[in-house]
Amino acid sequence: MKNIMRVLMFGFSVCLALSSTWVLAESSKPVVAVGTFESSFNNYDTRNIQTAIETALSKTQKFSLMERGRLDQLLAEQGMGADGLVAGSGQIGGFDGVDYLIYGRVTQLGLEAKNLFIMTACEAILGIDIRVVDVTTGEIRLSETLQQDDQVNTADAESDPCRGIGISAFDNLTASTARDLAEKLTQSLFPVKLAKVSSDEVYLNYGEGFLNMGELLKVVSLGEGFEDPDTGEIIGAEEELRAVIKVTKLRPKFSIAEIVLQNGKLSRGDVANRLSKKAQKSADKMIKSCRRAIKTMKKSCKKEGSKCDKASEKKAVACAL
C-alpha cells in the first residue's frame, strides 16, 4: 500500500511540475488586450471586430489574450472609458498584466455600385484606424489604417446591385482586416524565423492558422543596424536576400518549407518575410522559369560545348535572386 502511495505521490509531483512548466511557458507570451473599437457610423456594432481580432491573434499562438471583462475592470480602475481611450486622452498606465493594448475606430463603412460594362457590381468597403500601445512604455508600436474591399453582389446593367445588401456583407472584410492586423503585429514583434536548417528544407517558427500551404517566403539575413542621425534611434538594418522557400507541411506550432531558390548560407534565426499576392505571383513565375532553365541545361550539358555553356548562362540568370 505504501509503495502504491509513493507511486501516486510521485506521479502527482511530476504532473504538478509539468503543469508549472507549462504555466511558465505560457506566461512568457506577451499579454494582449483588445479594447473597444469606436465607430464613426451610428448603429454599427463593432463587437464583431473585437472578436475577429481576438480570433486572429489567437491563431498566431504568439500571444496570451486578456479576457474582455478584466480589461473593462482595469479601465474602470483608471476612470477611463472607451471614448477617452480611443481619443487618446488620459495616461495609459497601471494596466497590470497587460503588455499590449489594441484599440481603434471604424472610419470607413459603405457600399458602392460599380459599372462593369455588361453588368454592375456592389463593393463593400471597410476602413479601420488601429493603434497598438506598449503599456509598459506608452510607446505606440503599431499605427495603421487598414482598408479592405470586397465584391458582395452583381446585377444586370440596369439594376442597383447594392439594393437589399445588409450589414452581413461586411463579415468577410472584418475577418480579413483582423487577419491583416494580426499579421502586422506579429511580424512587428515576432517575425517568421528559421528554427532549423537542413540541406534542402527549413523549419519555421509558425504553423497552421498563420502560414498557408504552398506559400512562398523570402529568407533574409539581417546585417548591422543603422541609426537616425537626429535621435540615435535604430531605424532599420541591411537585409541580404538568401533564399526563397515554399511551405510544404503545416503543424500546429511550426511548419516545414522547401528551399526552392538559394543564394548563400542559411542559418537558424534568419528572418523569412511573407510576400504580397503580387510578389507571390512574381516569385512563382521566377521559380518556374528557373526550373525550366535547369531542365534545359541538363539536356544540353550531356556533352560539353557551346550549347551547354549558353544553357548554363541562361540558368544562372533565371535562378539568380
C-alpha positions as CSV (number, residue, x, y, z in Angstrom):
1,M,0.0,0.0,0.0
2,K,2.9,2.4,0.9
3,N,4.5,1.6,-2.4
4,I,1.3,2.4,-4.3
5,M,1.0,5.7,-2.4
6,R,4.6,6.6,-3.2
7,V,4.0,5.9,-6.9
8,L,0.8,8.0,-6.8
9,M,2.6,10.9,-4.9
10,F,5.5,10.7,-7.4
11,G,3.1,10.8,-10.3
12,F,1.3,13.8,-8.8
13,S,4.6,15.6,-8.3
14,V,5.6,15.0,-11.9
15,C,2.2,16.3,-13.1
16,L,2.5,19.3,-10.9
17,A,6.0,20.1,-12.2
18,L,4.9,19.7,-15.8
19,S,1.9,21.9,-15.1
20,S,4.1,24.6,-13.6
21,T,6.5,24.4,-16.5
22,W,3.5,24.8,-18.9
23,V,2.2,27.8,-17.0
24,L,5.7,29.4,-17.1
25,A,6.0,28.7,-20.8
26,E,2.5,30.2,-21.4
27,S,3.3,33.2,-19.2
28,S,6.3,34.1,-21.4
29,K,3.9,35.1,-24.2
30,P,3.1,38.8,-24.3
31,V,-0.4,39.5,-22.9
32,V,-2.6,41.4,-25.4
33,A,-5.9,43.1,-24.5
34,V,-8.3,44.1,-27.3
35,G,-10.1,47.2,-26.3
36,T,-13.4,48.7,-27.6
37,F,-13.5,49.9,-31.2
38,E,-15.5,53.0,-31.7
39,S,-17.4,53.8,-34.9
40,S,-17.9,56.9,-36.9
41,F,-21.2,55.4,-38.1
42,N,-24.4,55.1,-36.0
43,N,-25.9,51.7,-35.3
44,Y,-22.8,49.8,-36.4
45,D,-21.9,47.2,-33.7
46,T,-18.1,46.9,-33.6
47,R,-18.0,43.9,-31.2
48,N,-17.6,41.5,-34.1
49,I,-14.4,43.4,-34.9
50,Q,-13.0,42.8,-31.4
51,T,-14.0,39.1,-31.7
52,A,-12.4,38.7,-35.1
53,I,-9.1,40.3,-33.9
54,E,-9.0,38.1,-30.8
55,T,-9.5,35.0,-33.0
56,A,-6.8,36.1,-35.5
57,L,-4.3,36.8,-32.7
58,S,-5.1,33.5,-31.0
59,K,-4.3,31.6,-34.2
60,T,-0.7,33.1,-34.3
61,Q,0.0,31.3,-30.9
62,K,2.4,34.1,-30.0
63,F,0.1,36.0,-27.6
64,S,-2.0,35.4,-24.5
65,L,-5.3,37.2,-24.7
66,M,-6.7,39.1,-21.7
67,E,-10.4,38.5,-21.0
68,R,-12.5,41.4,-22.1
69,G,-14.2,41.6,-18.6
70,R,-10.7,42.0,-17.0
71,L,-9.9,44.9,-19.4
72,D,-13.1,46.6,-18.6
73,Q,-12.2,46.3,-14.9
74,L,-8.8,47.9,-15.5
75,L,-10.3,50.7,-17.4
76,A,-12.8,51.3,-14.7
77,E,-10.0,51.4,-12.1
78,Q,-8.3,54.1,-14.1
79,G,-11.5,56.0,-14.5
80,M,-11.0,55.7,-18.3
81,G,-13.9,54.9,-20.6
82,A,-13.6,53.5,-24.1
83,D,-14.2,57.0,-25.6
84,G,-11.3,58.5,-23.7
85,L,-9.0,55.6,-24.6
86,V,-9.7,55.9,-28.4
87,A,-9.5,59.6,-28.4
88,G,-6.0,59.3,-26.8
89,S,-6.9,61.3,-23.6
90,G,-5.6,60.2,-20.3
91,Q,-2.5,58.4,-19.3
92,I,-2.3,54.7,-20.2
93,G,-0.5,53.0,-17.3
94,G,-1.1,50.7,-14.4
95,F,-2.5,48.0,-16.5
96,D,-1.1,45.2,-14.5
97,G,-0.7,42.0,-16.5
98,V,-1.1,43.7,-19.9
99,D,1.8,44.1,-22.4
100,Y,0.0,45.5,-25.4
101,L,-3.4,47.2,-25.8
102,I,-5.2,47.3,-29.1
103,Y,-7.9,49.9,-29.9
104,G,-9.3,51.8,-32.8
105,R,-12.1,53.3,-34.8
106,V,-14.1,52.4,-37.8
107,T,-13.6,55.3,-40.2
108,Q,-15.0,53.8,-43.5
109,L,-18.1,51.7,-44.0
110,G,-20.1,51.7,-47.1
111,L,-21.4,50.1,-50.3
112,E,-20.5,51.3,-53.7
113,A,-22.1,50.3,-57.0
114,K,-19.7,50.0,-59.9
115,N,-20.4,49.7,-63.6
116,L,-18.7,46.7,-65.2
117,F,-19.9,47.4,-68.8
118,I,-22.3,44.5,-69.2
119,M,-23.2,44.3,-65.5
120,T,-23.0,46.2,-62.3
121,A,-21.3,45.1,-59.0
122,C,-21.7,46.1,-55.4
123,E,-18.5,46.6,-53.5
124,A,-18.3,46.7,-49.7
125,I,-15.6,48.9,-48.2
126,L,-14.4,48.8,-44.6
127,G,-11.7,51.1,-43.1
128,I,-10.3,50.9,-39.6
129,D,-7.8,53.1,-37.8
130,I,-5.9,50.9,-35.3
131,R,-3.3,51.5,-32.6
132,V,-1.2,49.1,-30.6
133,V,0.3,50.5,-27.5
134,D,3.1,49.1,-25.4
135,V,1.5,49.6,-22.0
136,T,4.8,49.5,-20.1
137,T,6.4,52.3,-22.1
138,G,3.4,54.1,-23.5
139,E,5.0,53.7,-27.0
140,I,2.8,53.2,-30.0
141,R,4.2,50.1,-31.5
142,L,1.8,50.0,-34.5
143,S,-0.4,52.7,-36.0
144,E,-2.2,51.6,-39.2
145,T,-5.2,52.5,-41.3
146,L,-6.4,49.2,-42.7
147,Q,-8.8,49.2,-45.6
148,Q,-10.4,46.3,-47.3
149,D,-12.9,46.0,-50.1
150,D,-14.9,43.0,-51.4
151,Q,-17.4,42.5,-54.2
152,V,-20.5,41.2,-52.5
153,N,-23.1,41.2,-55.3
154,T,-23.6,41.6,-59.1
155,A,-26.6,42.5,-61.1
156,D,-27.5,43.4,-64.7
157,A,-26.5,46.8,-66.1
158,E,-29.9,48.4,-65.4
159,S,-30.2,47.3,-61.7
160,D,-28.8,48.5,-58.4
161,P,-26.5,45.7,-57.2
162,C,-26.4,47.2,-53.6
163,R,-30.2,47.1,-53.1
164,G,-31.1,44.9,-50.2
165,I,-27.5,44.3,-49.1
166,G,-27.3,44.1,-45.3
167,I,-24.6,44.6,-42.7
168,S,-23.6,40.9,-43.0
169,A,-21.9,41.9,-46.3
170,F,-19.0,43.2,-44.1
171,D,-18.3,39.9,-42.3
172,N,-15.6,38.8,-44.7
173,L,-14.0,42.2,-44.6
174,T,-14.0,42.2,-40.8
175,A,-12.2,38.8,-40.7
176,S,-9.8,39.8,-43.4
177,T,-8.9,43.1,-41.6
178,A,-8.4,41.2,-38.4
179,R,-6.0,38.8,-40.1
180,D,-4.1,41.7,-41.6
181,L,-3.7,43.3,-38.2
182,A,-2.7,40.0,-36.5
183,E,0.0,39.6,-39.2
184,K,1.3,43.1,-39.0
185,L,1.5,43.0,-35.2
186,T,3.0,39.5,-35.1
187,Q,5.6,40.4,-37.8
188,S,6.5,43.6,-36.0
189,L,7.1,41.8,-32.7
190,F,7.9,38.2,-33.7
191,P,9.0,37.9,-37.3
192,V,8.8,34.5,-39.0
193,K,12.2,32.9,-38.5
194,L,14.1,29.8,-39.4
195,A,14.1,27.5,-36.3
196,K,16.1,24.7,-38.0
197,V,18.0,24.4,-41.3
198,S,18.8,21.2,-43.3
199,S,20.3,20.7,-46.8
200,D,17.0,21.1,-48.7
201,E,14.4,22.3,-46.3
202,V,13.9,24.6,-43.3
203,Y,11.7,24.6,-40.2
204,L,9.8,27.8,-39.4
205,N,8.6,29.0,-36.0
206,Y,5.0,29.5,-37.2
207,G,2.4,26.9,-38.2
208,E,-1.1,26.4,-39.3
209,G,-3.5,29.2,-38.8
210,F,-0.8,31.7,-39.8
211,L,1.1,30.4,-42.7
212,N,-0.5,28.7,-45.7
213,M,0.3,25.5,-47.6
214,G,2.3,26.4,-50.7
215,E,3.0,29.9,-49.5
216,L,6.3,31.4,-50.7
217,L,8.5,33.5,-48.4
218,K,11.9,35.2,-48.9
219,V,14.6,34.5,-46.4
220,V,16.8,37.4,-45.5
221,S,19.8,37.8,-43.3
222,L,19.8,41.0,-41.2
223,G,23.0,42.9,-41.1
224,E,24.2,45.8,-39.0
225,G,21.5,48.2,-37.9
226,F,21.7,51.9,-38.7
227,E,20.6,54.9,-36.7
228,D,18.6,58.1,-37.2
229,P,21.3,60.8,-37.1
230,D,19.0,63.1,-35.1
231,T,17.5,60.8,-32.5
232,G,20.1,58.0,-32.3
233,E,17.2,55.5,-32.7
234,I,17.8,52.3,-34.6
235,I,15.5,52.7,-37.6
236,G,16.5,49.7,-39.8
237,A,19.0,47.1,-40.8
238,E,20.5,46.0,-44.0
239,E,18.8,42.9,-45.5
240,E,20.6,40.4,-47.7
241,L,18.3,38.1,-49.7
242,R,19.4,34.5,-49.1
243,A,16.6,32.2,-50.4
244,V,13.0,31.7,-51.5
245,I,11.2,29.0,-49.6
246,K,7.9,27.2,-50.1
247,V,5.7,25.9,-47.3
248,T,5.1,22.2,-47.8
249,K,4.0,20.9,-44.4
250,L,2.0,22.6,-41.6
251,R,1.9,21.7,-38.0
252,P,0.2,23.4,-35.0
253,K,3.3,25.3,-33.8
254,F,5.7,25.1,-36.8
255,S,5.9,24.4,-40.5
256,I,8.4,22.9,-42.9
257,A,9.4,24.7,-46.1
258,E,11.3,23.5,-49.2
259,I,14.3,25.7,-50.3
260,V,13.4,26.4,-53.9
261,L,16.0,29.1,-54.7
262,Q,19.1,29.8,-52.7
263,N,21.9,32.4,-52.8
264,G,24.0,32.0,-49.7
265,K,24.2,30.1,-46.5
266,L,21.0,29.8,-44.4
267,S,21.2,30.0,-40.6
268,R,18.9,29.5,-37.6
269,G,17.4,32.8,-36.8
270,D,17.3,34.2,-40.3
271,V,14.0,36.1,-41.0
272,A,11.5,34.7,-43.5
273,N,9.4,37.6,-44.8
274,R,5.9,37.0,-46.2
275,L,5.1,38.2,-49.7
276,S,2.2,40.2,-51.0
277,K,-0.1,38.5,-53.5
278,K,1.6,40.3,-56.4
279,A,5.1,39.3,-55.1
280,Q,3.9,35.7,-54.7
281,K,2.9,35.6,-58.3
282,S,6.2,37.1,-59.4
283,A,8.2,34.7,-57.3
284,D,6.2,31.7,-58.6
285,K,6.9,32.8,-62.2
286,M,10.6,33.1,-61.4
287,I,10.7,29.6,-59.8
288,K,9.1,28.1,-62.9
289,S,11.5,29.9,-65.2
290,C,14.4,28.7,-63.1
291,R,13.2,25.1,-63.2
292,R,12.7,25.2,-66.9
293,A,16.3,26.6,-67.3
294,I,17.7,23.8,-65.1
295,K,15.9,21.2,-67.2
296,T,17.2,22.6,-70.4
297,M,20.7,22.8,-69.0
298,K,20.7,19.2,-68.0
299,K,19.7,18.2,-71.5
300,S,22.2,20.5,-73.2
301,C,25.1,19.5,-71.0
302,K,25.1,15.8,-71.6
303,K,28.0,16.8,-73.8
304,E,30.4,19.7,-73.3
305,G,30.4,22.6,-75.7
306,S,29.0,26.0,-76.6
307,K,25.4,24.7,-76.3
308,C,26.0,23.7,-72.7
309,D,27.7,26.9,-71.9
310,K,24.8,29.0,-73.2
311,A,22.3,26.9,-71.3
312,S,24.3,27.3,-68.1
313,E,24.4,31.0,-68.5
314,K,20.6,31.2,-69.0
315,K,20.2,29.0,-65.9
316,A,22.4,31.3,-63.9
317,V,20.3,34.4,-65.0
318,A,16.9,32.6,-64.5
319,C,17.8,31.4,-61.0
320,A,19.6,34.5,-59.7
321,L,18.0,36.2,-56.7
